[in-house]
């Protein structure tokens, strides 16, 4: 059970939530903050029955993250690879040469929507009934990010074919039930909000339709309560249970195709949105369907998250980054105490190394990692490295992600670059050699 926020913090969070609901004219809105494994605060505004944490709203595209978790479970079992072409798993589509990983990260070039009627407002059918053609491929593979609901419909089909049961059964049995999300369903059950559109010029509402989206369900059909969405927020903070390994969740949150060192950016990993807002990196997903808006985003550095559900088609200002900023300002996380730990390499390996004339520092980090980067105040490339069984090190992030670091007594060998103990050390194997006349 999460420890509740302080009364003063609760007042601040409620004030922000109330203003967003009023100014956005949402018929009802429920929101909460997550830490320590559950909801630490929540509130319902507008026409919502109590307990507000047990009213279902449509999740929209948060369903995509649930689908992605099911796909990654298949990958971890060895049943597929992220570089596999779709044709190996779902033959006969015009996107057969695009990979599973490209579909997960919206880099496959698939059209944004499925062919036929507006899939979010009309009943759906099978993949065969979509009758996909070459017109449903609008960009080359890996050319640019292009959000695709169709792509996740295909991933839902992939999951169903591998497991031999419908997508709905797979995500229920493998993701939702193990996480305790017992009030998350493909269609509304029990107490559920009515989807609504709010007139732009008058305070009147119009009911929005709800239906079975067929093969497109994997892109946006799930419904959930605030309590269940809060549990999913805890999952994104690392409380993965037996559903997924923390390492795989970390892999899903790596931005694709975006320089994450830039001051502000928005990216997509493997079924997860990754945003930098006011210097903080947020991981999660937003959702929208006719009649509903939803969101779950977590700040892993603060080990806190925020969740939102509302029954309106459009019009809400961003709430979740604000709730996280309020919580961070009022109750900042108290980090664990530093304690000494043995370095993963001998001490004499650490310290200053030179890439040409540029000084860099090799440091030991917690968890048995190494960090190589420029001296403070100097620009340059930096990455963390994890050990391999063969004695080499692999880059985890930054410019050298995936590259191999080899440590020799007199030099470091990294992606063809040689780092030496002195600038262009003539005793080290510097590519191109060192002029025998030396420095002058």
C-alpha positions, -999 to +999 in steps of 0.1 A: +000+000+000+015+033-010+020+060+016-005+088+010+008+122+000+009+150+026-024+170+030-007+201+016+004+181-015-030+166-019-045+202-020-020+212-047-027+182-068-065+185-064-064+222-074-045+214-106-068+185-115-100+205-108-088+234-130-080+210-159-114+193-156-133+227-155-113+245-182-113+214-204-151+208-198-147+171-193-179+155-181-158+135-157-122+131-149-102+109-125-065+113-118-039+100-094-002+098-086+017+066-082+046+057-060+057+028-037+036+003-057+002+020-058-019+051-058-006+077-033-033+102-042-063+102-064-094+124-071-125+123-092-141+155-107-174+160-125-200+134-128-182+103-115-195+079-089-175+069-058-153+051-055-139+069-084-109+045-086-133+017-097-151+032-127-139+020-161-128+044-189-115+035-223-076+034-224-072+040-261-037+037-272-024+026-238-036-007-252-006-006-275+018-008-246+000-038-233+002-054-268+039-045-269+045-063-236+029-095-250+052-092-281+083-088-259+073-119-239+074-138-271+108-124-279+121-133-245+109-168-250+128-171-283+097-174-304+106-143-325+132-117-330+128-079-333+146-080-366+123-107-380+102-096-410+065-096-403+061-122-432+076-149-410+048-145-384+019-130-403+023-139-440+004-123-468+004-086-459+020-057-479+041-050-449+057-084-449+093-071-453+090-047-423+103-060-390+086-066-357+108-040-341+099-014-367+062-020-361+067-017-323+084+017-328+062+031-356+091+030-380+076+004-404+060+030-428+025+016-423-004+039-429-017+056-397-051+041-400-066+009-412-085+009-445-123+012-446-144+032-422-131+052-393-121+022-372-125+039-339-162+045-346-173+014-365-173-023-358-142-042-370-135-076-384-106-099-392-073-091-408-085-107-440-115-084-440-092-053-440-081-063-475-047-046-471-029-034-503+002-016-512-016+017-505-014+008-468+024+012-470+031+050-471+068+053-462+100+033-466+111+011-438+129+030-410+128+062-429+110+082-402+086+079-373+051+076-384+024+066-359+004+037-371-027+022-355-026-004-383+009-015-373-004-025-338-034-042-352-009-064-371+011-070-339-021-081-321-026-106-349+010-118-345+004-124-308-028-142-314-013-165-340+017-174-318-005-182-288-034-199-307-060-178-289-075-143-295-054-112-285-079-104-258-072-138-241-034-134-244-032-100-228-057-110-200-038-142-191-002-130-196-003-093-187-034-080-169-043-109-146-007-114-133-005-077-126-038-078-106-055-056-132-088-075-128-110-045-138-093-041-172-113-056-201-117-053-239-153-040-234-169-021-205-181-043-176-197-032-144-195+005-136-182+024-167-182+060-179-202+069-210-180+083-238-189+118-247-181+146-271-185+181-258-198+208-282-171+234-289-194+264-285-219+252-259-220+232-227-238+202-241-226+167-248-231+140-274-227+102-266-199+085-286-203+049-298-185+018-285-179-014-303-156-044-309-128-032-332-119-067-343-083-070-354-077-033-345-086-039-309-049-043-300-044-007-310-069+009-286-098-011-273-090-018-236-110-003-207-096+001-172-102+017-138-079+043-122-068+017-097-058-007-125-041+020-145-022+030-113-010-007-111+002-004-147+021+028-137+039+007-110+047-018-137+064+009-157+083+020-127+099-015-125+074-036-104+071-060-133+065-092-113+067-123-135+053-105-165+085-091-179+121-088-168+133-053-157+159-055-185+133-060-212+112-031-198+143-009-199+149-020-235+113-009-244+119+026-230+150+033-252+140+061-276+142+051-313+154+075-339+158+105-316+189+121-300+180+118-264+208+141-253+189+171-267+173+195-242+137+186-252+123+158-273+095+134-278+103+098-290+089+063-291+106+031-280+091-004-283+054+003-275+063+032-251+063+070-256+094+086-241+093+124-235+116+150-220+096+177-202+113+204-182+145+184-179+127+152-167+124+120-188+089+106-187+080+071-200+045+058-207+017+063-232-013+085-239-046+074-252-076+088-270-107+073-285-140+090-294-154+099-261-123+092-240-088+105-231-063+086-209-026+087-199+000+070-178+035+085-175+062+078-150+094+096-139+118+067-131+144+091-116+118+101-090+101+067-088+067+084-093+040+083-119+007+100-128-025+086-143-055+102-160-089+090-173-116+112-187-147+108-208-143+135-234-131+133-270-108+163-269-099+196-252-079+187-220-047+206-213-017+183-203-022+173-167+002+145-160+035+164-163+021+190-140+010+165-114+045+150-115+061+184-112+039+193-082+047+161-065+084+165-072+084+200-058+063+192-027+077+158-018+110+152-036+123+117-036+149+109-009+175+088-027+193+059-012+225+066+008+258+062-011+279+033+001+313+021-010+314-008-034+343-026-051+351-014-087+346-039-116+382-033-128+415-026-110+418+010-098+448+017-120+426+012-151+403+041-140+411+078-145+421+099-174+424+085-209+430+106-241+412+103-274+438+121-295+443+153-275+409+152-258+409+141-222+382+116-210+376+099-177+369+062-171+349+059-139+334+029-120+296+032-114+272+014-091+260-020-104+293-030-118+292-006-147+319+017-163+313+052-176+336+068-202+331+105-210+348+139-213+361+159-184+334+180-167+328+212-186+341+198-219+318+186-247+321+151-261+307+116-263+298+096-232+284+062-226+279+036-199+293+001-204+283-033-190+306-063-187+305-093-210+315-128-202+345-127-226+361-098-207+349-070-231+324-043-223+293-033-243+279+002-246+245+008-230+237+043-242+249+074-259+272+074-290+287+040-281+255+021-275+261-015-287+298-009-293+325-030-278+351-016-254+383-036-249+407-026-221+444-032-226+472-021-202+483+008-223+451+017-243+414+014-246+400+002-279+365+014-287+347+013-321+381+017-339+391+046-316+421+042-294+423+060-260+458+064-245+472+075-212+489+105-227+478+124-258+488+103-289+510+080-269+537+068-293+539+035-274+502+027-280+487+013-312+473+046-324+456+043-358+477+061-384+507+062-361+523+091-342+546+114-360+581+106-347+590+143-344+565+144-315+549+175-300+566+208-310 
